[in-house]
Every structure is written in C-alpha cells, then in structure tokens.
Amino acid sequence: MTRNGKRAPAALLWFREDLRLADNPALDAALRSGAAVTALYVLDDETEGQRALGGASRWWLARSLRSLAKDCAAIGLPFAIRRGKAGIAVPHAARETGVGAVFWNRRYGAAEARADVAIRAELEGEGIAVEDFNGRLLHEPWDVKSRAGEPLRVFSPFWRAAMTRGEPRAPLPRPTSSRVSAGPALDGVDVESLALDPTKPDWAGGLRNAWEPGEAGARKALGAFLDSGLKGYAETRDRPDMSATSRMSPYLRFGEVSPHQLWHAVEAAAADGSARAGDVEKFRAELGWREFSYHLLQNFPDLASRNVQQRFDDFPWSAPTQGDVRAWRKGLTGYPIVDAGMRQLWTTGWLHNRVRMIVASFLIKDLLIDWREGEAWFWDTLVDADPANNAASWQWVAGTGADAAPYFRVFNPSLQGARHDPDGAYVRAFVPELTRVPAKWIHAPWAAPPGVLEAAGVSLGRDYPKRIVDHDAARSRALAAFGSLKTRTA
Ligand SMILES: Cc1cc2nc3c(=O)[nH]c(=O)nc-3n(C[C@H](O)[C@H](O)[C@H](O)COP(=O)(O)OP(=O)(O)OC[C@H]3O[C@@H](n4cnc5c(N)ncnc54)[C@H](O)[C@@H]3O)c2cc1C
C-alpha cells in the first residue's frame, strides 16, 4: 500500500543474472513498493553484442529456471519466461501488464548495460518508472578507486580500496507469501521449449550427477562448505584432490546466491567457532578477485576478446593445429594433471582453480596457442562461465592482463601435479588409465622405469598418450617468443 492507503500500480520484476528470491534487492524493493508484482525472465540470444551462453551454462539455466518457477509459485508470485530480444520483450510485457514500474538488478557487460539504458529510456518515455539495484557485487565496480580517483589495475590495492568502503550490507530476507501481492498473469513459454538441454549427443550425464542448480541447491552446497570445507580453506584451497573449496561459482554466476550472503555466512561460521579468521579472510579475498574481475570488465569492456596490454597484439602465437587443440580439449596431452583437469571440465562442467591455471598455462605457453581459444572453450564447457572472471583469469595466466602473472612464469605440469596432488588421487579420479601407477611417477609417467609402467598395466602410446610436447623445450620456445615481443616493442 502507498502512504494514503491506495494500492500502488502493478510492477514488473525482471529477473536476469539474479535467479533467487533471498537477498534480491530488486525483488525486495518491488514488494516494498506495495505494488502487485509479476516476474519475468527473458532468454535473449538476439541483442547485438551480447554473448550467447555456452552449452554447459544453458544446461544450468534450464534447471535454474525450473527451480525459480517453483519458488515463485510457492510464494504466489506470478512468473513468466519469454524468449527474444529483451529490448522488445520487456517493454511489451510492461505494456501488457499495465505496470507503473519495472525493477531489475544491474548487469555489468557493456552490451547488457547499453541495452538496459535503451530499455529504460523506452519505458520512461511511456511513463513507466525503472528502478535498478546492485544485486551482484559487494561494491559497484566504479565506486572502487585509487586515492587519485582512478580505476585500479592491481588486485592488492584494489582490494584494500574496496575494504575501505565498509562492511557489505547484510543480506535481505527471503520473501514469504504474506509479503506478495500477485500482479497480473503473463503468458510465457515452458522451459522445455527453450531447448537449452543437449540432445544428440547428450553430454550432460556428468553434470546431472555433479550439480543441483537453483537456489535450494546453492543453500545445500553452501551448508556443506561451511560444515566441512571452510575450516582449513586457507591451506587446502589449492588442493584439487580434496573437497576444499566452496563450488559456489555457478551459483554466483547465475545469481542463485549473492556475494553478500557468502560474506556474512562465513562471518557467522567464524563467530560460532567453526572457522578460523584466516580462512574467512582468505575466502573473502577470493570473492575480492571476483569483484576485481568485474572492475576490470568495467574498465576494459572487451576483456574477453582484446589484450589489456596492447603490446601483445603482435604476439607470435602458433597457428593452432587441430591435433593440439583436440588433445588439450579431450585431456589427451600425455601430462596427467592437464588431462585430469580437462576431463573433469568436460565431465562435470567445473574445474578446480589451481588446475584451471595449469591447463590454461599449458595451452598458452606449452602449445603457444592464443588464450582466446581457451577462453572460448571454457565459455562453452564451464557451468560457471562468467564474462568477467573467465576473461580476466585467462588474461592473467597469459600475462596479457592488467594485474597479470609475468610472462616468464610457466607452470611445469608435473611439478605442479606433484605439489598439489601429492598422492595422485585427483589424477586417478579422472584418468583411470593411470590408476595403478605409483604416486612417485603418476605426474611424470614418461620418466618411470619401464618395469613400473608394465606392472601398472600402462604402455605409453597405447593405454595413455605420449606427451604431445616436451615441456622443457616448449618452455624455452615460449620464453623466446615472449622475449622477441619485448625486443620488438622496446
Ligand atoms: C583460466 C581460468 C578461468 C576461470 N574462469 C572462471 C569462470 O568462468 N567463472 C568463475 O566464476 N571463475 C573462473 N575462474 C576463477 C576460479 O577458478 C573459480 O572461480 C573457482 O575455481 C570456482 O570454484 P569455487 O567456487 O569452489 O571457488 P572458491 O575458492 O570457493 O571461491 C569462492 C568464490 O570466489 C570467486 N573466485 C575464486 N577464485 C577466483 C579467481 N581466481 N578469480 C575470480 N573469482 C574467483 C568465485 O566466485 C568463487 O566461487 C577462472 C580461473 C582461471 C585460472
């Protein structure tokens, strides 16, 4: 109700990358306005410049939308799904329902932000108010600045500056049916008709086993992390053989959980003694890397397609051979940690952060293939494929980004494997050919004495591939290529 007791006109809540009811500032404000609310999601593969979701993300989205539809029904919030260009579909839905206001949470891609400006102008031109909110980030990317008021290019000063902005707000409560006044119903399509699932072949079996998309799935996964993963996170987060990280990334990507909820949930765990301050701080700093990626995306809108450091525009990448790219994608490079990672990615749609760095370094530095080839593969296969995190991380590994690893940092896959998967349990989980290879040799089977491999039932080239490159030679080649760039641009 408004102050004089009259009901506010109906409102439209446009769900975008915030597929949740709890801690949803736009939804909360729409309900608080006293309006009767109708909710809408638009699958938009048509707006120019917007990158279409990859295959694994589409798989996730289908389940997420079903879960959201169920949650909306449970609180009596009418919810419709439509398909098409948002610039047409949203004003159309607003007219159809006769709403006085449209509420949404902000998006940060350049094309998405441009589309939002145009949609706002059209709605406001028709006398329909637009209210937008931050439902995605702890701090708006443009609010975090250097002392001189400039954008930041290095993580540590960025995070220090972000921390001076004060404690992120507390999460908003999940609305109950008593708060909802149902707006006009809107026709929509069902999720099946969006054809988001793979059919021939159906490659999603592993994803189905690994994940429960949706807000309820996010709550369960967070609960499991708080119960057993957060304790020791600072020490074990680099161990792919342990369940030591939150796996919140796809839920954050689709907005099934907010960073504010995570920020405060780990605080509560520290307060009740189930986590240590150091673990909480480290976990929050990882959320900080996500914020930093969005800060970079804000300042480098072409982050997924252009080198932040333009001197790399002349870099002598190898022309990718079908054989090398295929071996990398399929996990057949002959380097066990790389192969385990690429198979984990294909099977489950997710990959441990340390292994993401190793496989990315291998593609870029050992195979000398342009980072954009890898970024695109991750975009298609990750359930958490994120426009800011994915692009910023690939540029970080390539050395082409703002706060990037130096070009001479070339990960040695066998040493990385031995350090972060010391018993080889991670490799064994995804590369069954090597199950019986002893830990001492599992990250470098080519160096094992022939009798050891024979006893493990492995013949290289028959049961498991020979290495497609020799790492030492590849490293020298990469350093020479990077060195030539330095000389040429000096
Ligand atoms: C080449 C490469 C590509 C990547 N692509 C993506 C991507 O598309 N989407 C994505 O969400 N992350 C990406 N990352 C970052 C990171 O690997 C994942 O966020 C992390 O592995 C997700 O697992 P988690 O949720 O268990 O992480 P946790 O360790 O539990 O961290 C909690 C959250 O912090 C954020 N986070 C953690 N590490 C990073 C990081 N290095 N950069 C940015 N945010 C981080 C994520 O949102 C994560 O969910 C990429 C990293 C690399 C090296």
The ligand as an ORCA input file, in Angstrom:
! r2SCAN-3c Opt
* xyz 0 1
  C      41.794    -19.799    -16.714
  C      40.765    -19.541    -15.633
  C      39.425    -19.376    -15.987
  C      38.461    -19.103    -14.996
  N      37.144    -18.952    -15.367
  C      36.211    -18.671    -14.423
  C      34.842    -18.508    -14.773
  O      34.450    -18.561    -15.946
  N      33.940    -18.285    -13.780
  C      34.323    -18.183    -12.468
  O      33.471    -17.959    -11.606
  N      35.621    -18.294    -12.115
  C      36.568    -18.545    -13.035
  N      37.882    -18.698    -12.660
  C      38.259    -18.402    -11.259
  C      38.250    -19.614    -10.297
  O      38.974    -20.678    -10.849
  C      36.843    -20.092     -9.944
  O      36.059    -19.004     -9.529
  C      36.883    -21.119     -8.806
  O      37.675    -22.215     -9.166
  C      35.476    -21.559     -8.501
  O      35.488    -22.558     -7.532
  P      34.891    -22.318     -6.087
  O      33.550    -21.677     -6.200
  O      34.967    -23.602     -5.361
  O      35.924    -21.270     -5.511
  P      36.220    -20.807     -4.014
  O      37.671    -21.000     -3.768
  O      35.287    -21.423     -3.058
  O      35.989    -19.228     -4.099
  C      34.729    -18.614     -3.818
  C      34.334    -17.722     -4.973
  O      35.304    -16.691     -5.167
  C      35.412    -16.385     -6.555
  N      36.777    -16.694     -7.011
  C      37.634    -17.611     -6.522
  N      38.809    -17.559     -7.187
  C      38.678    -16.602     -8.120
  C      39.532    -16.067     -9.122
  N      40.792    -16.510     -9.283
  N      39.065    -15.089     -9.913
  C      37.815    -14.612     -9.764
  N      36.951    -15.066     -8.830
  C      37.378    -16.044     -8.019
  C      34.431    -17.277     -7.276
  O      33.247    -16.553     -7.479
  C      34.256    -18.427     -6.304
  O      33.018    -19.089     -6.471
  C      38.862    -18.970    -13.633
  C      40.206    -19.155    -13.302
  C      41.143    -19.439    -14.290
  C      42.589    -19.605    -13.890
*
